[in-house]
Amino acid sequence: MSDQIPSLPQAVLAGGTAGAVVDASLHPIDTIKTRLQSPQGLWKSGGFRGSLSGILPVLLVTVPNSAIFFGVYETSKAFGASRLPVEFEPAVLMLGATSGELTSLLVRVPAEVVKQRAQASRRPSQVILREAIKRHGLLGLYRGFASTVLRDAPYAFLQYPLWDLSKKVWSSYQGRPVDAWQSGICGAIAGGTAAVVTCPCDVVKTRIMLGGQGTSSKVDRIPDVFRAVWQERGIRGLFAGVVPRVIWIAVGGAYYLGLYEKLKIEIMQYR
């Protein structure tokens, strides 16, 4: 594996910082994607206005979310590098990425619920948060947890190992570790690929988190939502918002993982 594996504190610091910068700057594109996937559609959900709706809960959790993910992921890589043969590298990367993603979802899902309802309704985040807790308690903030796992576990399973392995190939080709900008290109390719594959899961997750708003039936079961979307719009419905999703994740992957790589390199110089 790569010889540039940071310690746990270094991974937490680099990941948390990169996550805060990227999520704040790319939030408007995510808002448009959510409105495209909403049952009301883009224009009835607010169009391009108020694209910063729902950013507050994102900023409150993005640092611990990213810190948790990279802490778990880099720790898994370090374990694999020190104790397992190189043939196990892909499996270690996949397991580490999936474990890191599942752990970070405990922090991110409540923020996603509030964020997406704010994006689709343009109501203040604090009002939505109070209503969700009042109606369903704290468990109401985990609405769509299973569908988020369905989307993000395979996404992480694909993106981060593909990112790391593509960096390894590029590094081997040029005879030295990749630069931060090269890591960013690898991140864009990996993220865009994973975004297309997991788009139907993202549509289902969005519908469940919105609580069936704008539909005649408020179904929560994943198979029922898949079926409802298919009956409404067919394959186009399952890939609603795929273009902004791919743009958002590809640009975000380049930006996020490139920035993470840069921060990681800088921080590791102070060992």
C-alpha positions as CSV (number, residue, x, y, z in Angstrom):
1,M,0.0,0.0,0.0
2,S,0.9,3.6,-0.2
3,D,3.7,4.7,2.1
4,Q,1.8,8.0,2.8
5,I,-0.6,6.8,5.4
6,P,-1.3,9.4,8.0
7,S,-1.8,8.8,11.7
8,L,-5.3,8.9,13.2
9,P,-5.0,12.6,14.4
10,Q,-3.5,13.6,11.0
11,A,-6.3,11.9,9.1
12,V,-9.0,13.4,11.4
13,L,-7.6,17.0,11.0
14,A,-7.1,16.8,7.2
15,G,-10.5,15.1,6.6
16,G,-12.5,17.5,8.8
17,T,-10.9,20.6,7.3
18,A,-11.4,19.4,3.7
19,G,-15.0,18.4,4.4
20,A,-16.0,21.8,5.8
21,V,-14.5,23.7,2.8
22,V,-15.9,21.5,0.1
23,D,-19.5,21.0,1.5
24,A,-19.9,24.7,2.0
25,S,-18.8,25.7,-1.5
26,L,-20.7,23.0,-3.3
27,H,-24.0,23.1,-1.4
28,P,-25.9,25.1,-4.1
29,I,-25.4,22.3,-6.6
30,D,-26.7,19.7,-4.1
31,T,-29.8,21.9,-3.5
32,I,-30.7,21.8,-7.2
33,K,-30.1,18.0,-7.3
34,T,-32.5,17.5,-4.3
35,R,-35.2,19.7,-5.9
36,L,-34.9,17.7,-9.1
37,Q,-35.5,14.5,-7.2
38,S,-38.4,15.9,-5.1
39,P,-41.9,14.8,-6.1
40,Q,-42.8,18.4,-6.7
41,G,-39.9,18.8,-9.2
42,L,-37.4,21.6,-9.5
43,W,-39.6,24.7,-10.1
44,K,-42.3,24.0,-7.5
45,S,-39.5,23.3,-4.9
46,G,-38.0,26.7,-5.4
47,G,-36.1,26.5,-8.7
48,F,-32.7,28.1,-8.4
49,R,-33.7,30.5,-5.6
50,G,-32.5,30.0,-2.1
51,S,-29.8,27.5,-3.1
52,L,-28.1,27.9,0.3
53,S,-31.2,26.4,2.1
54,G,-30.2,23.7,4.6
55,I,-26.6,24.7,4.7
56,L,-26.5,25.2,8.5
57,P,-27.0,21.6,9.6
58,V,-24.5,20.6,7.0
59,L,-21.8,22.9,8.4
60,L,-22.5,21.7,11.9
61,V,-21.8,18.0,11.1
62,T,-19.5,18.0,8.1
63,V,-16.3,18.3,10.2
64,P,-17.0,15.4,12.6
65,N,-18.5,13.4,9.6
66,S,-15.4,13.8,7.4
67,A,-13.1,13.3,10.4
68,I,-14.8,10.1,11.4
69,F,-14.7,8.7,7.9
70,F,-11.0,9.4,7.2
71,G,-10.0,8.3,10.7
72,V,-11.6,4.9,10.2
73,Y,-10.5,4.6,6.5
74,E,-6.8,5.5,7.1
75,T,-6.6,3.4,10.2
76,S,-7.9,0.4,8.2
77,K,-5.3,1.1,5.5
78,A,-2.5,1.3,8.1
79,F,-3.6,-2.0,9.6
80,G,-3.7,-3.7,6.1
81,A,-0.3,-2.2,5.2
82,S,1.4,-3.5,8.4
83,R,-0.2,-6.9,8.8
84,L,-1.6,-8.2,5.6
85,P,-0.1,-9.2,2.2
86,V,-0.4,-6.8,-0.7
87,E,-2.9,-9.1,-2.4
88,F,-5.4,-8.1,0.3
89,E,-5.1,-4.4,-0.5
90,P,-8.4,-4.1,-2.5
91,A,-10.4,-5.9,0.1
92,V,-8.9,-3.8,2.9
93,L,-9.7,-0.6,1.0
94,M,-13.3,-1.7,0.4
95,L,-13.9,-2.8,3.9
96,G,-12.2,0.3,5.4
97,A,-14.2,2.6,3.1
98,T,-17.5,0.9,3.9
99,S,-16.8,0.8,7.6
100,G,-15.8,4.5,7.7
101,E,-19.0,5.5,5.7
102,L,-21.3,3.5,7.9
103,T,-19.8,5.0,11.1
104,S,-20.0,8.5,9.8
105,L,-23.7,8.1,8.8
106,L,-24.6,8.2,12.5
107,V,-23.6,11.8,12.4
108,R,-24.6,12.7,8.9
109,V,-28.1,11.3,8.5
110,P,-29.9,13.7,10.9
111,A,-28.3,16.7,9.1
112,E,-29.3,15.2,5.7
113,V,-32.9,14.9,6.8
114,V,-33.1,18.6,7.9
115,K,-31.0,19.8,4.9
116,Q,-33.1,18.1,2.3
117,R,-36.4,19.2,3.8
118,A,-35.1,22.7,3.9
119,Q,-33.9,22.5,0.3
120,A,-37.3,21.2,-0.9
121,S,-39.4,23.6,1.1
122,R,-37.2,26.6,1.6
123,R,-38.2,26.8,5.3
124,P,-35.6,27.6,8.0
125,S,-33.6,24.6,9.2
126,Q,-34.2,25.2,12.8
127,V,-38.0,25.1,12.3
128,I,-37.7,21.8,10.4
129,L,-35.5,20.4,13.2
130,R,-38.0,21.3,15.9
131,E,-40.9,19.9,13.9
132,A,-39.1,16.6,13.2
133,I,-38.3,16.1,16.9
134,K,-41.7,17.1,18.1
135,R,-43.5,14.7,15.7
136,H,-41.3,11.7,15.8
137,G,-38.7,12.2,18.5
138,L,-35.0,11.9,17.9
139,L,-35.6,8.7,15.9
140,G,-37.4,11.0,13.4
141,L,-34.0,12.5,12.5
142,Y,-32.9,9.1,11.3
143,R,-35.7,8.8,8.8
144,G,-34.2,7.2,5.7
145,F,-31.2,5.8,7.5
146,A,-31.6,2.4,5.8
147,S,-31.9,3.9,2.4
148,T,-28.9,6.1,3.0
149,V,-26.9,3.0,3.9
150,L,-28.2,1.4,0.7
151,R,-26.8,4.4,-1.3
152,D,-23.7,5.3,0.6
153,A,-22.3,1.9,1.5
154,P,-21.9,0.8,-2.2
155,Y,-20.9,4.3,-3.1
156,A,-18.0,4.2,-0.6
157,F,-17.3,0.6,-1.5
158,L,-16.7,1.8,-5.1
159,Q,-15.3,5.3,-4.9
160,Y,-12.5,5.3,-2.3
161,P,-10.9,2.0,-3.3
162,L,-11.0,3.1,-7.0
163,W,-9.5,6.5,-5.9
164,D,-6.7,4.8,-4.0
165,L,-5.9,2.2,-6.6
166,S,-5.9,4.7,-9.4
167,K,-3.5,6.8,-7.4
168,K,-1.3,3.8,-7.0
169,V,-1.3,3.1,-10.8
170,W,-0.5,6.7,-11.6
171,S,2.2,6.8,-9.0
172,S,3.7,3.6,-10.4
173,Y,3.6,5.0,-13.9
174,Q,5.4,8.2,-13.1
175,G,7.8,6.7,-10.5
176,R,6.8,8.9,-7.6
177,P,3.8,9.6,-5.3
178,V,1.0,11.5,-7.0
179,D,0.6,15.2,-6.4
180,A,-2.5,16.7,-4.8
181,W,-3.9,17.8,-8.2
182,Q,-3.4,14.3,-9.6
183,S,-5.2,12.8,-6.6
184,G,-8.0,15.2,-7.4
185,I,-8.4,13.9,-10.9
186,C,-8.4,10.4,-9.6
187,G,-11.1,11.4,-7.1
188,A,-13.2,13.0,-9.9
189,I,-13.1,9.8,-12.0
190,A,-13.9,7.6,-9.0
191,G,-16.6,9.8,-7.7
192,G,-18.3,10.3,-11.0
193,T,-18.3,6.5,-11.7
194,A,-19.8,5.7,-8.3
195,A,-22.4,8.5,-8.6
196,V,-23.9,7.1,-11.8
197,V,-24.1,3.5,-10.4
198,T,-25.8,4.6,-7.1
199,C,-28.1,7.3,-8.5
200,P,-31.3,5.1,-8.1
201,C,-30.5,4.6,-4.5
202,D,-30.0,8.3,-4.1
203,V,-33.4,9.0,-5.5
204,V,-35.1,6.6,-3.1
205,K,-33.2,8.0,-0.2
206,T,-34.3,11.5,-1.1
207,R,-37.9,10.5,-1.4
208,I,-37.9,8.7,2.0
209,M,-36.2,11.6,3.8
210,L,-38.7,14.1,2.3
211,G,-41.4,11.9,3.9
212,G,-43.4,11.4,0.8
213,Q,-44.1,15.1,0.4
214,G,-46.0,15.8,-2.8
215,T,-47.3,12.3,-3.3
216,S,-50.6,10.6,-2.5
217,S,-49.0,7.9,-0.4
218,K,-46.2,8.4,2.2
219,V,-44.4,5.1,1.8
220,D,-41.2,4.4,3.8
221,R,-40.2,0.9,2.7
222,I,-37.4,0.9,0.2
223,P,-39.0,-1.6,-2.2
224,D,-42.2,0.4,-2.2
225,V,-40.4,3.7,-3.0
226,F,-38.5,2.0,-5.8
227,R,-41.8,0.7,-7.2
228,A,-43.5,4.1,-6.8
229,V,-40.8,6.0,-8.6
230,W,-40.7,3.4,-11.4
231,Q,-44.5,3.6,-11.9
232,E,-44.4,7.4,-11.9
233,R,-41.5,8.0,-14.3
234,G,-39.8,4.8,-15.2
235,I,-36.0,4.6,-15.6
236,R,-35.9,8.4,-16.0
237,G,-37.3,8.7,-12.5
238,L,-34.7,6.4,-11.0
239,F,-32.0,8.5,-12.6
240,A,-33.6,11.9,-11.8
241,G,-30.9,14.4,-11.0
242,V,-28.1,12.2,-12.3
243,V,-26.4,15.0,-14.2
244,P,-26.1,17.5,-11.3
245,R,-25.3,14.5,-9.0
246,V,-22.4,13.4,-11.2
247,I,-21.2,17.0,-11.6
248,W,-21.5,17.7,-7.9
249,I,-19.7,14.5,-6.9
250,A,-17.1,14.6,-9.7
251,V,-16.2,18.2,-9.0
252,G,-16.5,17.5,-5.3
253,G,-14.4,14.4,-5.5
254,A,-11.6,16.3,-7.3
255,Y,-11.9,19.2,-4.9
256,Y,-12.4,17.2,-1.7
257,L,-9.9,14.4,-2.3
258,G,-7.4,16.7,-3.9
259,L,-7.7,19.1,-0.9
260,Y,-7.5,16.2,1.5
261,E,-4.4,14.9,-0.2
262,K,-2.8,18.4,0.0
263,L,-3.7,18.9,3.6
264,K,-2.5,15.3,4.5
265,I,0.9,15.9,2.8
266,E,1.3,19.2,4.6
267,I,0.3,17.9,8.0
268,M,2.5,14.8,7.6
269,Q,5.5,17.0,7.2
270,Y,5.2,18.0,10.8
271,R,5.6,14.5,12.2
